[in-house]
Amino acid sequence: MPHPQPVFEPTLGQLEPSRIRIKQLRLRTFVGFNEEEQEKRQDVVINIAVEYDALRAARSDRPEDALNYRTITKRVIDLVENNRFLLLEKLVHDILALVLEHEAALRAEVEVDKPHALRFSDSVSLTMSAQRDC
């Protein structure tokens, strides 16, 4: 059964890029340079925002026209869980680079929290963002 046609189609200006967010992805990895951090996996909480042109997918309602966030998430899980990082900066940078490898991604922002990294603090986090070179 075909989908009903949209009742509203923006006609003024240009549609801004859409943003898809992967929120609170909780993984475990080796991150840090202290002896204890090198011997025991720690929790990390990852937030990713990816900007892309979603208009084609919105108009077609076809999955192949959309950004495949499941594929991106699986690759992030593999990267984080199967590597070791001395610095939070390296972990965030590597995730950001992986996300921007997806050809539909125009811009991305990655934030990684390291819970309980400091006494009296819920977490320490680092955020990086970048856009694709055109």
DOLOMAR-726568 format. One record per residue: z, y, x of N, C-alpha, C in turn; residue in one letter; residue number from 1. Coordinates in nm, 4 decimals, decimal comma, padded with zeros to 6 digits. Layout:
[atom [Z Y X] [Z Y X] [Z Y X] A NUM]
...
END
This chain:
[atom [00,0000 -00,1175 00,0842] [00,0000 00,0000 00,0000] [00,0000 00,1238 00,0888] M 1]
[atom [-00,0936 00,2155 00,0711] [-00,0988 00,3352 00,1545] [00,0189 00,4276 00,1267] P 2]
[atom [00,0569 00,4997 00,2311] [00,1652 00,5968 00,2184] [00,1137 00,7202 00,1455] H 3]
[atom [00,1999 00,7863 00,0684] [00,1568 00,9094 00,0006] [00,1232 01,0171 00,1032] P 4]
[atom [00,0302 01,1025 00,0681] [-00,0079 01,2128 00,1550] [00,1051 01,3149 00,1594] Q 5]
[atom [00,1218 01,3821 00,2737] [00,2296 01,4816 00,2832] [00,2060 01,5972 00,1870] P 6]
[atom [00,3164 01,6477 00,1354] [00,3068 01,7613 00,0451] [00,2995 01,8920 00,1228] V 7]
[atom [00,3521 01,8893 00,2435] [00,3548 02,0110 00,3245] [00,2957 01,9818 00,4610] F 8]
[atom [00,2051 02,0646 00,5036] [00,1477 02,0540 00,6378] [00,1535 02,1928 00,6991] E 9]
[atom [00,2248 02,2106 00,8100] [00,2327 02,3435 00,8702] [00,0929 02,3962 00,9018] P 10]
[atom [00,0676 02,5192 00,8625] [-00,0631 02,5785 00,8882] [-00,0526 02,7012 00,9774] T 11]
[atom [00,0652 02,7547 00,9927] [00,0817 02,8738 01,0761] [00,1382 02,8351 01,2117] L 12]
[atom [00,0792 02,8855 01,3147] [00,1289 02,8588 01,4483] [00,1051 02,7161 01,4915] G 13]
[atom [00,1692 02,6801 01,6001] [00,1532 02,5468 01,6567] [00,2879 02,4758 01,6515] Q 14]
[atom [00,2855 02,3486 01,6184] [00,4078 02,2692 01,6124] [00,4669 02,2545 01,7525] L 15]
[atom [00,5940 02,2841 01,7653] [00,6631 02,2680 01,8933] [00,6746 02,1192 01,9258] E 16]
[atom [00,6888 02,0851 02,0550] [00,7114 01,9438 02,0884] [00,8376 01,8924 02,0200] P 17]
[atom [00,8347 01,7688 01,9810] [00,9507 01,7051 01,9182] [01,0444 01,6545 02,0270] S 18]
[atom [01,1683 01,6334 01,9906] [01,2673 01,5823 02,0855] [01,3305 01,4572 02,0279] R 19]
[atom [01,3223 01,3503 02,1032] [01,3889 01,2268 02,0630] [01,5068 01,2080 02,1569] I 20]
[atom [01,6194 01,1666 02,1020] [01,7416 01,1523 02,1813] [01,7920 01,0078 02,1779] R 21]
[atom [01,8285 00,9609 02,2944] [01,8985 00,8330 02,3076] [02,0417 00,8731 02,3414] I 22]
[atom [02,1341 00,8434 02,2500] [02,2707 00,8950 02,2634] [02,3709 00,7847 02,2970] K 23]
[atom [02,4587 00,8183 02,3884] [02,5749 00,7360 02,4206] [02,5382 00,5918 02,4581] Q 24]
[atom [02,4383 00,5754 02,5442] [02,4021 00,4439 02,5956] [02,5090 00,4050 02,6973] L 25]
[atom [02,5834 00,3020 02,6651] [02,6983 00,2626 02,7483] [02,6610 00,1421 02,8341] R 26]
[atom [02,6639 00,1641 02,9651] [02,6263 00,0584 03,0594] [02,7306 00,0486 03,1691] L 27]
[atom [02,7161 -00,0541 03,2517] [02,8069 -00,0730 03,3651] [02,7227 -00,0858 03,4918] R 28]
[atom [02,7673 -00,0172 03,5968] [02,6958 -00,0221 03,7239] [02,7918 00,0081 03,8381] T 29]
[atom [02,7407 -00,0062 03,9579] [02,8157 00,0338 04,0765] [02,7758 00,1774 04,1081] F 30]
[atom [02,8711 00,2687 04,0974] [02,8430 00,4088 04,1290] [02,9636 00,4690 04,1990] V 31]
[atom [02,9407 00,5189 04,3185] [03,0473 00,5789 04,3973] [03,0457 00,5242 04,5385] G 32]
[atom [03,1168 00,5925 04,6262] [03,1151 00,5507 04,7663] [03,2512 00,5035 04,8153] F 33]
[atom [03,3545 00,5140 04,7308] [03,4842 00,4597 04,7689] [03,4785 00,3077 04,7649] N 34]
[atom [03,5636 00,2438 04,8426] [03,5630 00,0969 04,8522] [03,5769 00,0310 04,7151] E 35]
[atom [03,6694 00,0788 04,6337] [03,6897 00,0215 04,5003] [03,5647 00,0371 04,4129] E 36]
[atom [03,4990 00,1526 04,4244] [03,3781 00,1773 04,3451] [03,2622 00,0880 04,3891] E 37]
[atom [03,2645 00,0450 04,5141] [03,1598 -00,0424 04,5655] [03,1820 -00,1891 04,5277] Q 38]
[atom [03,3051 -00,2224 04,4887] [03,3391 -00,3615 04,4582] [03,3420 -00,3922 04,3087] E 39]
[atom [03,3561 -00,2900 04,2264] [03,3746 -00,3120 04,0832] [03,2813 -00,2224 04,0021] K 40]
[atom [03,2107 -00,2840 03,9063] [03,1239 -00,2051 03,8182] [03,2078 -00,1078 03,7359] R 41]
[atom [03,1483 00,0082 03,7110] [03,2148 00,1098 03,6302] [03,1309 00,1409 03,5070] Q 42]
[atom [03,1976 00,1892 03,4048] [03,1269 00,2334 03,2850] [03,0562 00,3650 03,3143] D 43]
[atom [02,9371 00,3794 03,2584] [02,8676 00,5073 03,2553] [02,8143 00,5261 03,1137] V 44]
[atom [02,8070 00,6500 03,0709] [02,7560 00,6824 02,9381] [02,6364 00,7748 02,9582] V 45]
[atom [02,5222 00,7334 02,9043] [02,3968 00,8023 02,9315] [02,3416 00,8644 02,8037] I 46]
[atom [02,3007 00,9902 02,8149] [02,2321 01,0613 02,7072] [02,0976 01,1074 02,7611] N 47]
[atom [01,9935 01,0793 02,6851] [01,8572 01,1141 02,7263] [01,7898 01,1897 02,6127] I 48]
[atom [01,7247 01,2988 02,6456] [01,6415 01,3721 02,5492] [01,5008 01,3775 02,6072] A 49]
[atom [01,4025 01,3397 02,5251] [01,2630 01,3390 02,5690] [01,1817 01,4221 02,4713] V 50]
[atom [01,1096 01,5190 02,5242] [01,0189 01,5986 02,4406] [00,8794 01,5400 02,4508] E 51]
[atom [00,8136 01,5284 02,3350] [00,6767 01,4794 02,3317] [00,6082 01,5319 02,2060] Y 52]
[atom [00,4770 01,5206 02,2026] [00,4001 01,5658 02,0875] [00,4003 01,4545 01,9826] D 53]
[atom [00,4811 01,4703 01,8799] [00,4969 01,3676 01,7775] [00,4048 01,3877 01,6571] A 54]
[atom [00,3211 01,4897 01,6617] [00,2390 01,5211 01,5451] [00,1451 01,4067 01,5065] L 55]
[atom [00,0805 01,3456 01,6049] [-00,0105 01,2343 01,5747] [00,0641 01,1204 01,5031] R 56]
[atom [00,1818 01,0849 01,5545] [00,2617 00,9791 01,4920] [00,3084 01,0207 01,3526] A 57]
[atom [00,3453 01,1470 01,3380] [00,3917 01,1961 01,2081] [00,2800 01,1893 01,1045] A 58]
[atom [00,1595 01,2193 01,1473] [00,0464 01,2161 01,0548] [-00,0004 01,0737 01,0238] R 59]
[atom [00,0014 00,9865 01,1243] [-00,0541 00,8512 01,1056] [00,0471 00,7506 01,0529] S 60]
[atom [00,1763 00,7724 01,0828] [00,2819 00,6772 01,0487] [00,2571 00,5407 01,1141] D 61]
[atom [00,1955 00,5438 01,2327] [00,1671 00,4208 01,3069] [00,2541 00,4161 01,4323] R 62]
[atom [00,3266 00,3056 01,4537] [00,4156 00,2938 01,5696] [00,3457 00,3172 01,7036] P 63]
[atom [00,2204 00,2747 01,7160] [00,1505 00,2910 01,8436] [00,1229 00,4372 01,8781] E 64]
[atom [00,1374 00,5280 01,7827] [00,1181 00,6705 01,8085] [00,2478 00,7413 01,8469] D 65]
[atom [00,3586 00,6709 01,8410] [00,4894 00,7310 01,8685] [00,5365 00,6990 02,0102] A 66]
[atom [00,6299 00,7769 02,0582] [00,6946 00,7490 02,1856] [00,7794 00,6234 02,1680] L 67]
[atom [00,7629 00,5274 02,2548] [00,8355 00,4017 02,2412] [00,9699 00,4124 02,3134] N 68]
[atom [01,0705 00,4588 02,2410] [01,2021 00,4776 02,3027] [01,2698 00,3458 02,3346] Y 69]
[atom [01,2307 00,2391 02,2684] [01,2888 00,1081 02,3000] [01,2460 00,0631 02,4401] R 70]
[atom [01,1194 00,0835 02,4732] [01,0702 00,0488 02,6068] [01,1421 00,1306 02,7131] T 71]
[atom [01,1573 00,2596 02,6886] [01,2275 00,3463 02,7838] [01,3710 00,2986 02,8018] I 72]
[atom [01,4381 00,2683 02,6922] [01,5783 00,2248 02,6989] [01,5926 00,0946 02,7775] T 73]
[atom [01,5041 -00,0007 02,7541] [01,5092 -00,1275 02,8279] [01,4923 -00,1046 02,9773] K 74]
[atom [01,4023 -00,0146 03,0147] [01,3804 00,0142 03,1568] [01,5022 00,0835 03,2177] R 75]
[atom [01,5657 00,1722 03,1418] [01,6866 00,2394 03,1906] [01,7980 00,1370 03,2113] V 76]
[atom [01,8154 00,0474 03,1158] [01,9185 -00,0563 03,1284] [01,8954 -00,1387 03,2544] I 77]
[atom [01,7721 -00,1802 03,2767] [01,7396 -00,2597 03,3954] [01,7688 -00,1815 03,5238] D 78]
[atom [01,7283 -00,0567 03,5288] [01,7516 00,0275 03,6463] [01,9008 00,0415 03,6755] L 79]
[atom [01,9777 00,0762 03,5733] [02,1198 00,1055 03,5923] [02,1993 -00,0211 03,6263] V 80]
[atom [02,1760 -00,1272 03,5529] [02,2577 -00,2469 03,5713] [02,2202 -00,3294 03,6940] E 81]
[atom [02,1017 -00,3097 03,7480] [02,0569 -00,3922 03,8607] [02,0459 -00,3158 03,9917] N 82]
[atom [02,1154 -00,2017 04,0015] [02,1148 -00,1235 04,1245] [02,2542 -00,0718 04,1557] N 83]
[atom [02,2669 -00,0179 04,2749] [02,3923 00,0439 04,3201] [02,3616 00,1879 04,3589] R 84]
[atom [02,4554 00,2771 04,3287] [02,4364 00,4190 04,3550] [02,5605 00,4748 04,4232] F 85]
[atom [02,5421 00,5421 04,5339] [02,6552 00,6080 04,5990] [02,6923 00,7349 04,5236] L 86]
[atom [02,5914 00,8046 04,4732] [02,6144 00,9339 04,4083] [02,5656 00,9342 04,2640] L 87]
[atom [02,6368 01,0057 04,1800] [02,5954 01,0280 04,0424] [02,4595 01,0999 04,0401] L 88]
[atom [02,4381 01,1877 04,1361] [02,3121 01,2605 04,1459] [02,1924 01,1654 04,1587] E 89]
[atom [02,2051 01,0628 04,2380] [02,0973 00,9655 04,2569] [02,0718 00,8878 04,1278] K 90]
[atom [02,1772 00,8467 04,0620] [02,1645 00,7730 03,9361] [02,0908 00,8569 03,8319] L 91]
[atom [02,1327 00,9816 03,8132] [02,0704 01,0692 03,7137] [01,9240 01,0957 03,7501] V 92]
[atom [01,8974 01,1244 03,8755] [01,7608 01,1517 03,9216] [01,6686 01,0330 03,8966] H 93]
[atom [01,7152 00,9125 03,9276] [01,6319 00,7930 03,9097] [01,6012 00,7666 03,7622] D 94]
[atom [01,6997 00,7909 03,6751] [01,6754 00,7747 03,5312] [01,5736 00,8780 03,4840] I 95]
[atom [01,5904 01,0020 03,5264] [01,4989 01,1090 03,4879] [01,3556 01,0771 03,5325] L 96]
[atom [01,3386 01,0314 03,6546] [01,2057 00,9965 03,7051] [01,1444 00,8828 03,6235] A 97]
[atom [01,2256 00,7843 03,5889] [01,1774 00,6720 03,5081] [01,1301 00,7193 03,3705] L 98]
[atom [01,2067 00,8056 03,3071] [01,1702 00,8557 03,1741] [01,0385 00,9322 03,1803] V 99]
[atom [01,0210 01,0136 03,2832] [00,8992 01,0944 03,2934] [00,7766 01,0133 03,3341] L 100]
[atom [00,7956 00,8873 03,3716] [00,6818 00,7986 03,3973] [00,6071 00,7661 03,2679] E 101]
[atom [00,6770 00,7746 03,1553] [00,6136 00,7463 03,0258] [00,5131 00,8571 02,9977] H 102]
[atom [00,3875 00,8212 02,9776] [00,2815 00,9217 02,9690] [00,2968 01,0208 02,8539] E 103]
[atom [00,3662 00,9847 02,7480] [00,3839 01,0769 02,6352] [00,4928 01,1812 02,6618] A 104]
[atom [00,5813 01,1539 02,7567] [00,6927 01,2447 02,7845] [00,6431 01,3729 02,8498] A 105]
[atom [00,6734 01,4865 02,7876] [00,6365 01,6168 02,8419] [00,7504 01,6761 02,9245] L 106]
[atom [00,8721 01,6541 02,8768] [00,9933 01,7075 02,9399] [01,1073 01,6132 02,9068] R 107]
[atom [01,2047 01,6040 02,9971] [01,3191 01,5165 02,9703] [01,4455 01,5769 03,0296] A 108]
[atom [01,5564 01,5406 02,9688] [01,6873 01,5788 03,0195] [01,7748 01,4548 03,0154] E 109]
[atom [01,8467 01,4318 03,1236] [01,9340 01,3153 03,1342] [02,0730 01,3634 03,1735] V 110]
[atom [02,1726 01,3150 03,0992] [02,3125 01,3410 03,1337] [02,3824 01,2068 03,1467] E 111]
[atom [02,4552 01,1898 03,2564] [02,5328 01,0672 03,2764] [02,6785 01,1062 03,2938] V 112]
[atom [02,7630 01,0451 03,2115] [02,9081 01,0619 03,2218] [02,9661 00,9435 03,2965] D 113]
[atom [03,0615 00,9729 03,3818] [03,1372 00,8695 03,4520] [03,2816 00,8819 03,4024] K 114]
[atom [03,3162 00,8036 03,2976] [03,4505 00,8149 03,2401] [03,5606 00,7846 03,3425] P 115]
[atom [03,6675 00,8577 03,3317] [03,7875 00,8358 03,4133] [03,7631 00,8537 03,5628] H 116]
[atom [03,6636 00,9346 03,5990] [03,6348 00,9573 03,7407] [03,7434 01,0433 03,8063] A 117]
[atom [03,8056 01,1278 03,7258] [03,9129 01,2130 03,7761] [04,0386 01,1945 03,6928] L 118]
[atom [04,1490 01,1980 03,7582] [04,2762 01,1914 03,6891] [04,2895 01,3117 03,5968] R 119]
[atom [04,3413 01,2930 03,4796] [04,3618 01,3966 03,3778] [04,2311 01,4466 03,3155] F 120]
[atom [04,1222 01,3762 03,3357] [03,9931 01,4169 03,2800] [03,9300 01,2995 03,2065] S 121]
[atom [03,8658 01,3274 03,0932] [03,7969 01,2211 03,0195] [03,6806 01,1657 03,1001] D 122]
[atom [03,6054 01,2544 03,1646] [03,4908 01,2084 03,2429] [03,4400 01,3208 03,3313] S 123]
[atom [03,3501 01,2828 03,4198] [03,2715 01,3771 03,4980] [03,1271 01,3465 03,4621] V 124]
[atom [03,0477 01,4508 03,4397] [02,9077 01,4254 03,4061] [02,8169 01,5142 03,4894] S 125]
[atom [02,6934 01,4686 03,4994] [02,5908 01,5445 03,5687] [02,4660 01,5421 03,4813] L 126]
[atom [02,4001 01,6564 03,4701] [02,2786 01,6694 03,3905] [02,1650 01,7193 03,4776] T 127]
[atom [02,0485 01,6589 03,4619] [01,9251 01,7058 03,5263] [01,8147 01,7066 03,4229] M 128]
[atom [01,7212 01,8005 03,4392] [01,6058 01,8036 03,3505] [01,4820 01,8361 03,4332] S 129]
[atom [01,3682 01,7938 03,3810] [01,2410 01,8200 03,4484] [01,1296 01,8090 03,3469] A 130]
[atom [01,0152 01,8648 03,3827] [00,8992 01,8494 03,2970] [00,7857 01,7900 03,3793] Q 131]
[atom [00,6954 01,7275 03,3065] [00,5827 01,6620 03,3709] [00,4930 01,7663 03,4359] R 132]
[atom [00,4456 01,7355 03,5564] [00,3460 01,8197 03,6210] [00,2137 01,7983 03,5510] D 133]
[atom [00,1511 01,9059 03,5067] [00,0234 01,8925 03,4355] [-00,0940 01,9062 03,5280] C 134]
END
